[in-house]
Amino acid sequence: MIRFNNAGLSVPADDPAQAPRTVLAPCTLELNERRIAVIGANGSGKSTLLRMLNGLVTPSTGAVEVHGFDTVRQAKSVRRRVGFLFTDPLSQLVMPIVTEDVELSLKALHKDRAKRSASALRALAALGLEHLAHRSIYDISGGERQLVALCSVLAAGQDILVADEPTTLLDLANNELLKKTLGALDQQVIYATHDLDFAAAADRALLVAGGKIVFDGPAPEAVDTYRRLVRHGSPAA
Ligand SMILES: Nc1ncnc2c1ncn2[C@@H]1O[C@H](COP(=O)(O)OP(=O)(O)OP(=O)(O)O)[C@@H](O)[C@H]1O
């Protein structure tokens, strides 16, 4: 259960004489569906909303709770439950070698090094990435890195996965692989995307425009609403 209690973010304006700028207007939400998409224009506030889910962004007003844990005061408990897949995989791949990064995610699950290593190789093989296991994360392609980042975050086994534009670097086949992988997960998945077919497949979608959630409901309707806003030249879309 994820709950936004009047949570929002305002930041000081560049000109101190001006009123603070709203990045995300305060919102109250319960997010329970298995697949929730977040859509909207560049700079509309999608990543800010997602980052509030695991305490990467601290709301300037209100609070966000995950399974009853406050994302700021109880950030450690929240991060044990929420995995975060960044748009740029290099923001999260911290070890130099692919298999070492997956092993790091498994550290809390397996204290034994040999078991951890075998488990990391199995996790890579499950996504068809075993051939990358001993490569440097800097020598593999952007799309390969994105899949390795997915593998690392899944290996940690948290019960909620938040993914910020997870398909951006992927070719058609890997795009399909990622969607199929996410689709088959038991975990709740909350994802921001500009791929409107991917968004339409969710159980629920939030449409963000100009820092406000302007639609919250069935995903196909959210996508239609977004297309309409763009067609009518809405400044926030
Ligand atoms: N801490 C901050 N201070 C100032 N401005 C911020 C801050 N965080 C976000 N912004 C601005 O707020 C807006 C929303 O940012 P956000 O990253 O949430 O957008 P987004 O919808 O994810 O965009 P994109 O689709 O391009 O990834 C942007 O204009 C961004 O520059």
The ligand as a MOL file (V3000), in Angstrom:
LIG
                    3D

  0  0  0     0  0            999 V3000
M  V30 BEGIN CTAB
M  V30 COUNTS 31 33 0 0 0
M  V30 BEGIN ATOM
M  V30 1 N 14.8070 19.9700 -6.9020 0
M  V30 2 C 14.4320 20.6810 -7.9640 0
M  V30 3 N 14.7260 22.0010 -8.0350 0
M  V30 4 C 14.3380 22.7380 -9.0950 0
M  V30 5 N 13.6550 22.2610 -10.1430 0
M  V30 6 C 13.3460 20.9600 -10.1340 0
M  V30 7 C 13.7000 20.1060 -9.0450 0
M  V30 8 N 13.2620 18.8650 -9.3180 0
M  V30 9 C 12.6550 18.9400 -10.5180 0
M  V30 10 N 12.7050 20.2010 -11.0000 0
M  V30 11 C 12.1240 20.6820 -12.2600 0
M  V30 12 O 10.7410 20.3120 -12.2130 0
M  V30 13 C 10.3010 19.8540 -13.4930 0
M  V30 14 C 9.7820 18.4230 -13.3970 0
M  V30 15 O 10.8850 17.5260 -13.3420 0
M  V30 16 P 10.7360 15.9690 -13.5110 0
M  V30 17 O 12.1160 15.4060 -13.5910 0
M  V30 18 O 9.8450 15.4500 -12.4600 0
M  V30 19 O 10.0330 15.8720 -14.9330 0
M  V30 20 P 9.6230 14.6020 -15.8220 0
M  V30 21 O 8.1580 14.6880 -16.0650 0
M  V30 22 O 10.1470 13.3660 -15.2210 0
M  V30 23 O 10.3900 14.9230 -17.1820 0
M  V30 24 P 11.0590 13.9640 -18.3280 0
M  V30 25 O 9.9360 13.3230 -19.0850 0
M  V30 26 O 11.8020 14.9600 -19.1600 0
M  V30 27 O 11.9680 12.9920 -17.6190 0
M  V30 28 C 11.4740 20.0640 -14.4340 0
M  V30 29 O 11.3250 21.3220 -15.0480 0
M  V30 30 C 12.6750 20.0280 -13.5110 0
M  V30 31 O 13.7340 20.7830 -14.0320 0
M  V30 END ATOM
M  V30 BEGIN BOND
M  V30 1 1 1 2
M  V30 2 1 2 3
M  V30 3 2 2 7
M  V30 4 2 3 4
M  V30 5 1 4 5
M  V30 6 2 5 6
M  V30 7 1 6 7
M  V30 8 1 6 10
M  V30 9 1 7 8
M  V30 10 2 8 9
M  V30 11 1 9 10
M  V30 12 1 10 11
M  V30 13 1 11 12
M  V30 14 1 11 30
M  V30 15 1 12 13
M  V30 16 1 13 14
M  V30 17 1 13 28
M  V30 18 1 14 15
M  V30 19 1 15 16
M  V30 20 2 16 17
M  V30 21 1 16 18
M  V30 22 1 16 19
M  V30 23 1 19 20
M  V30 24 2 20 21
M  V30 25 1 20 22
M  V30 26 1 20 23
M  V30 27 1 23 24
M  V30 28 2 24 25
M  V30 29 1 24 26
M  V30 30 1 24 27
M  V30 31 1 28 29
M  V30 32 1 28 30
M  V30 33 1 30 31
M  V30 END BOND
M  V30 END CTAB
M  END
